[in-house]
Amino acid sequence: MSDGKIEKMEKDFSPQVDVLLPETEALAKQGKLNEALEKLMSIEKQARNAADQASTGRILVQIVKLCHEVKDWKLLNEQIVLLSKKHGQLKAATSKMIQEAMSYLDSTPDMETKLELIDTLRTVTDGKIYVEVERARITRLLAKIREEEGKTTEAADILQELQVETFGSMDKREKDLKLRFYNLMIQHALHEEQYLNVHKFYKQVYDSESIQEEDAKWKEALQNAILYVILAPYDNEQSDLLHRIYQDPKLALVSDYHNLAKNFVTSELMRWTEIEQQYGQLLAQSDAFKKSTEEGQKRLKELHHRVIEHNIRVIAKYYTRVTTKRLTQLLDLSPKDAEEFLSKLVVSKTIYARIDRSAGIVNFQTKKDANQILNNWSSDINSLLNLIEKTCHLISKEVSFLLGINKV
């Protein structure tokens, strides 16, 4: 049933259905479609309530079949929606009906009718895991139509609604379409400058079995995944994804990208001039940072920003306060640019910092209230007393040992 429970069939309606199907087909040919549908609906309710999946499925298929034979596409759509919403409708029966209706997509008289049927099928399959493969196929068809119309962004949005796990239920030919799906999503994310999403999509490509089978393909996917995760603005998710992919054992096989990622997972300062010198040629060879394109130049600038932001986080970690002069030296920036990047990280709450312009000092230490100060002081005193007590115990033990030796 629709609640997920397996119902035992209470009665077999096969004999009645065997008689009903040819009878209703004859009525439909005589132009008495409504009468035929009424007869089918009457038995459908009885079969559904008796949990007779086979008979219910045959009836649902017959209903959509008759609507299709008389070319009443509006009625067909209405019946699909109506039957799928019946209380306690059987899953197997719904699946058969949807599969039958899908076979009519190639025989629609025009594109408008085809899109209406697709929309109906997508509506009734939404959120139903037992027809997720059918929904995936319909969604793929709709995306293809939009792509052929030149609506690439809309096609990408349509595919994005599809759950990735659905690919596991599809056959090998359809699984290969997973790569095309992610390539479309990569293009869309690049257009929107959503670099962390680009990383996620490349990681999905990298994890695909067909990609893992070929060294050149998995290396390309892994390299792009590294480039876009370090290009993405820092937050908890970005940091987590970066550390996860850095731990991938295969990353060591592409040593240059492993070393590049290491710079961003290590709490040490980076010099942009050294990054350019060491990785400039490597980055220029990638599609992400091609200097011949406007996008490539923009991303290279973004990468410079990520290096600066990384350095500020490192400084905030090791310094409680620092002079603005020293800060600009460490960042290789002008005072104005250093303050701008620092302010950006403070606003995003990546770090805590306060600038005293008159004194020329940047304070990275969070202000503590009176309770925090007292709690810290109390904790420090307890630690100190524990150390004194332990020291006294060791001294007493040593004295007792020496006195014992002297008595002997």
Solvent accessible surface area in square Angstrom, and as a share of the most:
residue,aa,sasa,rsa
1,M,51,0.23
2,S,75,0.48
3,D,96,0.50
4,G,48,0.46
5,K,136,0.58
6,I,169,0.86
7,E,72,0.32
8,K,180,0.76
9,M,93,0.41
10,E,142,0.64
11,K,106,0.45
12,D,72,0.37
13,F,9,0.04
14,S,34,0.22
15,P,85,0.54
16,Q,69,0.31
17,V,0,0.00
18,D,76,0.39
19,V,102,0.59
20,L,15,0.07
21,L,32,0.16
22,P,82,0.52
23,E,71,0.32
24,T,0,0.00
25,E,55,0.25
26,A,45,0.35
27,L,22,0.11
28,A,7,0.06
29,K,157,0.67
30,Q,116,0.52
31,G,66,0.63
32,K,97,0.41
33,L,21,0.10
34,N,109,0.56
35,E,75,0.33
36,A,0,0.00
37,L,11,0.06
38,E,120,0.54
39,K,72,0.30
40,L,0,0.00
41,M,38,0.17
42,S,62,0.40
43,I,31,0.16
44,E,1,0.00
45,K,119,0.50
46,Q,82,0.36
47,A,0,0.00
48,R,14,0.05
49,N,89,0.45
50,A,9,0.07
51,A,8,0.06
52,D,2,0.01
53,Q,75,0.34
54,A,59,0.46
55,S,0,0.00
56,T,0,0.00
57,G,0,0.00
58,R,83,0.30
59,I,0,0.00
60,L,0,0.00
61,V,35,0.20
62,Q,11,0.05
63,I,0,0.00
64,V,0,0.00
65,K,79,0.33
66,L,1,0.00
67,C,0,0.00
68,H,30,0.14
69,E,78,0.35
70,V,60,0.34
71,K,115,0.49
72,D,55,0.28
73,W,28,0.10
74,K,151,0.64
75,L,32,0.16
76,L,0,0.00
77,N,20,0.10
78,E,86,0.39
79,Q,19,0.08
80,I,0,0.00
81,V,44,0.25
82,L,85,0.42
83,L,0,0.00
84,S,16,0.10
85,K,149,0.63
86,K,57,0.24
87,H,169,0.75
88,G,7,0.06
89,Q,7,0.03
90,L,1,0.01
91,K,67,0.28
92,A,40,0.31
93,A,0,0.00
94,T,2,0.01
95,S,18,0.11
96,K,87,0.37
97,M,0,0.00
98,I,0,0.00
99,Q,92,0.41
100,E,45,0.20
101,A,0,0.00
102,M,39,0.17
103,S,74,0.47
104,Y,13,0.05
105,L,10,0.05
106,D,134,0.70
107,S,53,0.35
108,T,22,0.13
109,P,93,0.58
110,D,75,0.39
111,M,92,0.41
112,E,122,0.55
113,T,16,0.10
114,K,36,0.15
115,L,40,0.20
116,E,84,0.38
117,L,1,0.00
118,I,1,0.00
119,D,91,0.47
120,T,14,0.08
121,L,0,0.00
122,R,33,0.12
123,T,77,0.45
124,V,6,0.03
125,T,0,0.00
126,D,87,0.45
127,G,79,0.76
128,K,59,0.25
129,I,136,0.69
130,Y,73,0.28
131,V,0,0.00
132,E,43,0.19
133,V,25,0.14
134,E,15,0.07
135,R,40,0.15
136,A,1,0.01
137,R,80,0.29
138,I,1,0.01
139,T,1,0.01
140,R,74,0.27
141,L,45,0.22
142,L,19,0.10
143,A,5,0.04
144,K,104,0.44
145,I,10,0.05
146,R,45,0.16
147,E,53,0.24
148,E,127,0.57
149,E,83,0.37
150,G,60,0.58
151,K,95,0.40
152,T,60,0.35
153,T,79,0.46
154,E,67,0.30
155,A,0,0.00
156,A,2,0.01
157,D,60,0.31
158,I,14,0.07
159,L,14,0.07
160,Q,90,0.40
161,E,97,0.43
162,L,18,0.09
163,Q,121,0.54
164,V,51,0.29
165,E,131,0.59
166,T,4,0.02
167,F,16,0.07
168,G,60,0.58
169,S,62,0.40
170,M,10,0.05
171,D,74,0.38
172,K,155,0.66
173,R,155,0.57
174,E,3,0.01
175,K,87,0.37
176,D,68,0.35
177,L,44,0.22
178,K,36,0.15
179,L,41,0.20
180,R,111,0.40
181,F,11,0.04
182,Y,3,0.01
183,N,75,0.38
184,L,14,0.07
185,M,1,0.00
186,I,10,0.05
187,Q,102,0.45
188,H,32,0.14
189,A,1,0.01
190,L,42,0.21
191,H,147,0.66
192,E,81,0.36
193,E,83,0.37
194,Q,77,0.34
195,Y,13,0.05
196,L,26,0.13
197,N,44,0.23
198,V,0,0.00
199,H,2,0.01
200,K,70,0.30
201,F,27,0.11
202,Y,39,0.15
203,K,58,0.25
204,Q,67,0.30
205,V,17,0.09
206,Y,8,0.03
207,D,73,0.38
208,S,10,0.07
209,E,143,0.64
210,S,49,0.31
211,I,13,0.07
212,Q,55,0.24
213,E,138,0.62
214,E,83,0.37
215,D,92,0.47
216,A,79,0.61
217,K,93,0.39
218,W,7,0.02
219,K,66,0.28
220,E,104,0.47
221,A,4,0.03
222,L,0,0.00
223,Q,44,0.20
224,N,19,0.10
225,A,0,0.00
226,I,0,0.00
227,L,1,0.00
228,Y,6,0.02
229,V,0,0.00
230,I,2,0.01
231,L,0,0.00
232,A,1,0.01
233,P,82,0.52
234,Y,81,0.31
235,D,66,0.34
236,N,130,0.67
237,E,80,0.36
238,Q,10,0.05
239,S,23,0.15
240,D,65,0.34
241,L,37,0.18
242,L,7,0.03
243,H,76,0.34
244,R,155,0.56
245,I,2,0.01
246,Y,49,0.19
247,Q,135,0.60
248,D,29,0.15
249,P,115,0.72
250,K,62,0.26
251,L,0,0.00
252,A,64,0.50
253,L,117,0.58
254,V,14,0.08
255,S,64,0.41
256,D,72,0.37
257,Y,17,0.06
258,H,48,0.22
259,N,59,0.30
260,L,0,0.00
261,A,0,0.00
262,K,101,0.43
263,N,41,0.21
264,F,19,0.08
265,V,32,0.18
266,T,44,0.26
267,S,40,0.26
268,E,113,0.50
269,L,69,0.34
270,M,12,0.06
271,R,86,0.31
272,W,36,0.13
273,T,95,0.55
274,E,102,0.46
275,I,8,0.04
276,E,79,0.35
277,Q,159,0.71
278,Q,120,0.53
279,Y,7,0.03
280,G,22,0.21
281,Q,140,0.62
282,L,32,0.16
283,L,5,0.02
284,A,42,0.32
285,Q,128,0.57
286,S,15,0.10
287,D,104,0.54
288,A,1,0.01
289,F,2,0.01
290,K,81,0.34
291,K,121,0.51
292,S,104,0.67
293,T,54,0.31
294,E,143,0.64
295,E,99,0.44
296,G,0,0.00
297,Q,102,0.46
298,K,98,0.41
299,R,24,0.09
300,L,34,0.17
301,K,129,0.55
302,E,43,0.19
303,L,1,0.00
304,H,51,0.23
305,H,40,0.18
306,R,15,0.05
307,V,1,0.01
308,I,5,0.03
309,E,6,0.03
310,H,7,0.03
311,N,5,0.02
312,I,0,0.00
313,R,48,0.18
314,V,11,0.06
315,I,2,0.01
316,A,24,0.19
317,K,131,0.56
318,Y,140,0.53
319,Y,77,0.29
320,T,83,0.49
321,R,150,0.55
322,V,9,0.05
323,T,67,0.39
324,T,43,0.25
325,K,148,0.63
326,R,105,0.38
327,L,4,0.02
328,T,18,0.11
329,Q,89,0.40
330,L,10,0.05
331,L,8,0.04
332,D,86,0.45
333,L,31,0.15
334,S,52,0.34
335,P,96,0.60
336,K,158,0.67
337,D,56,0.29
338,A,2,0.02
339,E,49,0.22
340,E,110,0.49
341,F,26,0.11
342,L,1,0.00
343,S,47,0.31
344,K,105,0.45
345,L,9,0.04
346,V,39,0.22
347,V,123,0.71
348,S,70,0.45
349,K,181,0.77
350,T,40,0.24
351,I,23,0.12
352,Y,61,0.23
353,A,5,0.04
354,R,125,0.46
355,I,58,0.29
356,D,68,0.35
357,R,183,0.67
358,S,115,0.74
359,A,59,0.46
360,G,20,0.19
361,I,44,0.22
362,V,1,0.00
363,N,58,0.30
364,F,15,0.06
365,Q,95,0.42
366,T,80,0.47
367,K,167,0.71
368,K,97,0.41
369,D,82,0.42
370,A,71,0.55
371,N,105,0.54
372,Q,89,0.40
373,I,98,0.50
374,L,110,0.55
375,N,97,0.50
376,N,64,0.33
377,W,155,0.54
378,S,49,0.31
379,S,61,0.40
380,D,94,0.49
381,I,58,0.29
382,N,83,0.43
383,S,59,0.38
384,L,95,0.47
385,L,98,0.49
386,N,93,0.48
387,L,113,0.56
388,I,86,0.44
389,E,121,0.54
390,K,131,0.56
391,T,70,0.41
392,C,74,0.44
393,H,120,0.54
394,L,97,0.48
395,I,101,0.51
396,S,64,0.41
397,K,134,0.57
398,E,96,0.43
399,V,71,0.41
400,S,71,0.46
401,F,127,0.53
402,L,89,0.44
403,L,98,0.49
404,G,34,0.33
405,I,93,0.47
406,N,117,0.60
407,K,176,0.75
408,V,163,0.94
